[in-house]
C-alpha cells in the first residue's frame, strides 16, 4: 500500500505528464497567426501579421512581420524549448514593424512552456507569463 501511495504521489508531481497527445498534435502542422504580444496593446497596421508553424520534424518557421524566421524546437509535456531563431535580413519599412519583429523574436526565444486553450496557442516564459498569443 505504501508503494502505491508513493507511485501516485510521484506521478502527480511530474508536470509534463498532464498534457495530452492531442494538444501536441494540435500544436503541429498548423499555421498560427499572432493576435497579441507583450509590449503591444494592439497589432500595428501596415505590417504583415506574424505567424508561427511547428512542423512535425522539430523545426519551426514563421513570419516576424518583416522577415521569415526559423528555429529547431522540442516539446515534452507542456515544455517547449526553442533554439535561437534565424531570420532573413530585410529592413522593415514601418518602424512599428521593426519593433514588432524584435518583440516576436524575444517572445519566441523566451518561451519555456505552451498551452492551447479554446483554439488559442499561448507561449509562456520561464516566469509563467504569457508573452504571445496565436490563433
SULWO-V389747 format. One record per residue. N is the residue number from 1. RES is the residue in three letters. PHI is phi in radians with two decimals (NA if undefined). D_LAST is the distance of its C-alpha to the last C-alpha in whole Angstrom. Layout:
{{N:RES:PHI:D_LAST} {N:RES:PHI:D_LAST}}
This chain:
{{1:UNK:NA:46} {2:UNK:-1.09:46} {3:UNK:-1.10:44} {4:UNK:-1.08:41} {5:UNK:-1.11:41} {6:UNK:-1.11:40} {7:UNK:-1.12:38} {8:UNK:-1.12:36} {9:UNK:-1.07:35} {10:UNK:-1.10:34} {11:UNK:-1.11:32} {12:UNK:-1.25:30} {13:UNK:-1.51:30} {14:UNK:-1.63:28} {15:UNK:-1.14:25} {16:UNK:-1.21:23} {17:UNK:-1.43:24} {18:UNK:-1.57:22} {19:UNK:-1.44:19} {20:UNK:-1.39:19} {21:UNK:-1.05:19} {22:UNK:-1.05:17} {23:UNK:-1.20:14} {24:UNK:-1.14:15} {25:UNK:-1.16:15} {26:UNK:-1.17:11} {27:UNK:-1.13:11} {28:UNK:-1.59:13} {29:UNK:1.01:13} {30:UNK:-2.56:10} {31:UNK:-1.47:9} {32:UNK:-1.78:5} {33:UNK:-1.82:5} {34:UNK:-1.12:7} {35:UNK:-2.00:7} {36:UNK:-2.76:10} {37:UNK:-2.60:12} {38:UNK:-1.00:16} {39:UNK:1.76:18} {40:UNK:-2.22:17} {41:UNK:-1.20:17} {42:UNK:-2.42:15} {43:UNK:-1.28:14} {44:UNK:-1.20:17} {45:UNK:-1.46:18} {46:UNK:1.39:20} {47:UNK:-2.20:17} {48:UNK:-1.01:15} {49:UNK:-1.27:11} {50:UNK:-1.06:11} {51:UNK:-2.37:9} {52:UNK:-2.56:10} {53:UNK:-2.43:11} {54:UNK:-1.73:13} {55:UNK:-1.41:16} {56:UNK:-1.09:19} {57:UNK:-1.49:21} {58:UNK:1.49:20} {59:UNK:-2.01:19} {60:UNK:-2.03:16} {61:UNK:-2.46:16} {62:UNK:-2.97:14} {63:UNK:-2.12:14} {64:UNK:-1.51:15} {65:UNK:1.91:16} {66:UNK:-2.17:19} {67:UNK:-2.30:20} {68:UNK:-1.57:19} {69:UNK:-2.47:18} {70:UNK:-2.81:19} {71:UNK:-2.99:20} {72:UNK:-1.60:21} {73:UNK:-2.55:19} {74:UNK:-2.43:20} {75:UNK:-2.23:19} {76:UNK:-2.66:22} {77:UNK:1.07:21} {78:UNK:-1.63:18} {79:UNK:-1.36:19} {80:UNK:-2.34:17} {81:UNK:-1.89:20} {82:UNK:-2.11:19} {83:UNK:-1.21:22} {84:UNK:-0.99:23} {85:UNK:-1.48:21} {86:UNK:-1.98:23} {87:UNK:-2.40:22} {88:UNK:-1.24:24} {89:UNK:-2.07:26} {90:UNK:-1.25:26} {91:UNK:-1.32:26} {92:UNK:-1.52:24} {93:UNK:-1.20:26} {94:UNK:-1.52:24} {95:UNK:-1.02:25} {96:UNK:-1.14:21} {97:UNK:-1.15:20} {98:UNK:-1.12:22} {99:UNK:-1.21:21} {100:UNK:-1.08:17} {101:UNK:-1.05:18} {102:UNK:-1.05:20} {103:UNK:-1.14:18} {104:UNK:-1.04:15} {105:UNK:-1.10:18} {106:UNK:-1.06:19} {107:UNK:-1.13:16} {108:UNK:-1.11:15} {109:UNK:-1.23:19} {110:UNK:-1.44:19} {111:UNK:-1.11:17} {112:UNK:-2.16:19} {113:UNK:-2.55:17} {114:UNK:-2.45:13} {115:UNK:-2.51:12} {116:UNK:-2.17:9} {117:UNK:-2.35:10} {118:UNK:1.01:9} {119:UNK:1.37:6} {120:UNK:-1.94:5} {121:UNK:-1.56:6} {122:UNK:-1.98:9} {123:UNK:-1.70:12} {124:UNK:-2.10:15} {125:UNK:-1.47:18} {126:UNK:-1.15:22} {127:UNK:-1.59:22} {128:UNK:1.49:20} {129:UNK:-1.62:18} {130:UNK:-1.26:14} {131:UNK:-1.77:14} {132:UNK:-2.75:10} {133:UNK:-2.22:7} {134:UNK:-2.23:4} {135:UNK:-2.26:0}}
